[in-house]
Amino acid sequence: MRADRLVAVLLLMQARGRVTAAEVAKELEISVATARRDLEALSTAGIPVYPQPGRNGGWQLVGGARTDLSGLSATEAQALFLLVGPAASIAPDAKAALRKLVRALPDTFREHAQAAAEAVVIDPARWGEHVKEQPELVRRLQDAVVRRERVRLVYDGRGGGTSERAVEPLGLVDKDDVWYLIAGTTNGRRTFRVDRIVTAEPTGDSFERPDDFELSSAWAEIVERMEERRSGLTATVLMDERFVWVMRDRLGRNCVVDGTVGDRVRIRVTAPTPLMIAQQLAGWGGSIEVVDPPSVQAELARLGQELTNRYASVDHLDE
């Protein structure tokens, strides 16, 4: 007997107050006999439900207790389903869970929640590509995060070769189609690229998740540190206002508008090295002006000279 189905039965009873075995069977797409066994199992397990015989009978929670799905208000329920709905469009398990949650809502909430769940569809595949399945390694690590189970990793550190260590998986992040694992180690909290994990085997040992750990906050701190590391050098650039949006779109947070100079906009471009900044700007040619630092100007001059040396001798035929 599936525990998740029993939970679904209980949520249904909490939402409606009284149900029949036939109604449970219809809602959960099971047989009436299975629904009746599930209802009896809830009663046997100590859940305060009891049958009421007769024409208008059914199964009811003791005292007629009802809830609106963990106390959600109408606006909270709508917000929840706006968030969960898009994920359900690409994940069969999420779709099944969403259907059960909708059924557990009070009638007054159900219509708007269903509309919210169907308001957005996410298609993660690029044009001409199929949707990528979640890597098996990611699913295994997700299970370890949920179960609070230590995992032994063999990790490819690239420069330093492979290493083996036991970690406490705290959460996973998918950033720009690259997965990262945040985990506790003997040397403190660390972040691992999942595509560099050679193997990940559960140890069977459980651990206590830190009470103050919150995945989104932890990831925000990691991103901030990485951006600071990547932004070790700043170049001042002048360009036409009409092209600024293109530069900002390409460079993201590594491009900041910093006022105007005459009829041009001054921007700050950041990267770890002068060469990396020069490589980002070289394609703009003479349409931009690098004011400083001299190291970036020198790299641009060097790149320009390399291109001149390579292509100056090429014959260019008039079309």
N, C-alpha and C positions, 0 to 999 in steps of 0.2 A: 504494500500500500504506500503510495507516494506521499511524502510529507508535504510537498508543495501543493498537492491537490487538496489535502485536508485544510491547509491554510486558506486556499481559495474558497473552500466551502464555508469556513468560519467568517471570512470577509463578506461573503454573500449574505450570510445570516445577519451579520452586524449591520449591513446596509439596509436590509429589507425587514428585519425583525422576525418574520416568520416565513418559512419556505416549505415546500413539499419535495419529496424525493424526485418527483417528475420535473419540477422546476430546476432543481440542482442538476439533474441529468441533462436537461436541455441547455443550460447555461455553460456547463463544463464539457459538453459533448462526450458524455459517458452513459452507460446503461443505467436504468432505474435501479436495478439490483445493486450495482456498484455504488450509486449515490446513497442508497439506503444503508449499505455497509459502512460508508464513510461517515454518515450521520451517527450511526451507532458507535463507531470507533471514537468519535469526538466525545460522546457521552461517557464511554468506558474509560477514556483517558482523563476524565475529571473535568472536562469543559462543561460549564453549566448550561447544557441544552437538554430539552426534553420533548417527547412527542405529544401532540394533542390529537386525540382521535376525533372522528366525526366528519361531517360534510365540509366544514370550513377549517378543518384541522391542518396539521403540518408540524414541522419542527420549529421550536422557538427557544431563544435564549432566556434563561431564568430572569424574571423581572422585566422582560421585554427590552433589555439593554440594547441600545443602538449606538453607532458611531458613524461619523462622516469620514472614514478612512484616516485614522490617527489624528482626528481633530482638524483637518484641513478646512479652511474657508473656501468659498467659491472662487475667489481670485487666486488663492494659493493653489487650488486644484488645477485651475487653468494654466498657471505658470508652470506647474509640474509637467503637465502634458505637452505644453509647448516645447519644453526641454527634452522630454523623453521621446516624443513623436518622431523627430528626424532620425534618431538612432534606430528606432523600430523599423524604419523603412529599409535598412540594410542588414539588420540582424534578426534572424528568425526567432531566437530565444527572447529578445527584447519585444518583438511583436506579440508573442504569446503572453508575456508578462503584462504588457500594456493592455491587452484584451481583458485579462483577469482584473486589472486595476479598474478599468472602466466599469466592469460589471459590479465591482464592489462599492462604487460611488452611489450616493443617494440619487434618486430620480431627478431632482432639481439641478444637480451638478452635471449629470451624465452627458446631456446634449452638447453643452459648451466644451466639456473636457474632450469629447470625441472630435469636435470640430477643431480644437486646438491641436490635438494629436495628429490630425490629417492636414494641417495648414502648411507644413513644410516637408519637402522631400530632399534628402541629401544624396547626390550622385558623386561619389569620390573618384570615379574613373575619369581619366582624361579622354578626349575625343579619340576614337579609334582603339581604345583599350578596354579590357574587361576589368571589373572590380577586383582588386587584389584581396586575396584571402588573408586573414590574420595569420602570421607565422605561428607554427606549432609551439615554438619556444616562448612566444609571447603568451599564449594560452596557458602554458605550464607555469610561467612566472606569475600570471594573474591568479592562478589557483593557489600558489604559495602565499601571495599577498593576502588573499581572503582567509586562508587557513592559518595565517600567522606561523608559517613553517620555515625553518632555516633551510637554505639551499647551498649546495657546494658548487661553486662556479669554477670552470677553467676559462680564463679570460686572456684574450690576445691584446696585449698592451702595445702592439705594433713595435715601437722602438725597443722595448725591453723584453720582447718575447712573451710567451705565455706564462701565466701564474695560476695557482690554485688557492682558493680561499672560501671560507664559509661566511655567508652573509645573511642578514635579516631583511628580506624584501619588504619595503614599506609602500611602494607605489610605482606605477608605470606611466610614462608620458609619451605621447605620439606627437612629435613636432616635425612638420614638413615631411611626413612619410618616413621619419627616422624614429625608432623607439629607444627610450632611455629607461633604465631601471635605477631608482633611488633606493639605497639599501644601507642598513647599519653594518659597520664592520668593527673589528677590534681597534682600528685607527680612526674611528668616528664615521660620520655619514659620508658616503661616496656615491658618485653617479657613474653608471656603466652604460655604454652603447650596447644595445642588445645584439646588433649585427657583429660585434666583436666577441660575444660570448660563444665559446666553442661548445661547451656542454653545461647543463644546469640540472643537477640531480637533487631531489628533496632528501633531507637527512632524517626526517621523522621527528626531529626535535622542534618543539614549539618555542616561541619567544613572546615577550610582552611588547606590544606597540607603545611607543612613548605617548603619554597623555597629551603632550603639547604639540605633537606632530600633525600638520595639516598639509596635504599634498600640494594644493595649489600655491600656498604661501612658500613652501620649500622650493617649488619649481621657479617661482618668481625670483627668489633670491639667487638661484643658480643662473638664471638668464641674465640677471643684472650683473653678476660677477663676470660672466662670459663676455657680455657686451663691453664691460670696462676693459677686459683684457684685450679684446679685439679693437678697442678704440684708443690705442696708446699714442697715436699721432693725429693731429688735426691740421687740415689744410684750408686756407681761406680762398674761395673761388667766386668769381663774378660771372654772371650769365644773364641772358634775357629772361624776363619774367615768364614769358609764354612757355619756356622749356623747363621751368623749375619743377613742375608736377612730374615730368618724366624722370628727372634725377631723383626726386623723393620716392617715386614708385620703385625705382631700381635699387636704391640704397637703403630704403626704410629708415630706421632710427639712426643710421650712420650719416644721415644728411639732415642738417638743421638750418632753417632760414634765419639769417642774422641781420636783418635790415636791408637798406638799399644804398647804393652809391650812384648818384645821378639817375640815369634811366635803366640801371641794371640792379639785379638782386644779389646781395652778398650771402653766400651759404658756407656752412662749415661741414667739411667732409672728413670722416674719421676712419682709420684703419690701423692695423698693427705696425705697418712699415711704410716708408716712402714709396717703395715699388708697388705695393698693393694699391695705394691711392692713385699712383700714376696709371696703373693698368685700368682702373675704373674710369679715369678721365680721358685717356688717350683717344678714345673713339670720338670724342667731341671736337677734336681738332682745334681750329682757331675760333670756334663759336664761344669758347669760355676762356677765362684768364685766371691763372693760378697766381694769387698775390704773394702767398707764402705757404710753407717755408721753402727756402732755397733747395733743400734736399729733394722735395717733390718736383720742383722745377727742373733740377738736374736729371732726375729719372725720366721725366717727360722728354727732355732733350735727347737723352740716350736712346730711348725707344724710337723717337723720330729719326735719329741717325741710323739706327739699325734697319728701319723700314726703307730709308732712302738708299742705303748701301745694297739692300737686297733687290730692290725693284728699279733702281735708276737705270740699269743696263738693259731692262726688258724693252723690246720693241713694242710700241703702241701704234697699232694701225688705225687709221681713220676709218670710221664706219661709213 
